[in-house]
């Protein structure tokens, strides 16, 4: 019986949090989108820098 009451208590307190999370998730996604785009851009910048730094070694090694 106490376990059943604990389950009911959990249901009563957690369903508003779950509903709030479902409603706020699109807003959180929109806020995080610029940071994701910035991360993709920085990944490209680091790939370009790595290619420029390793270019002399690749040229000296040859194309074979």
Secondary structure as GFF3:
##gff-version 3
##sequence-region A 1 64
A	DSSP	alpha_helix	2	61	.	.	.	ID=ss1
###
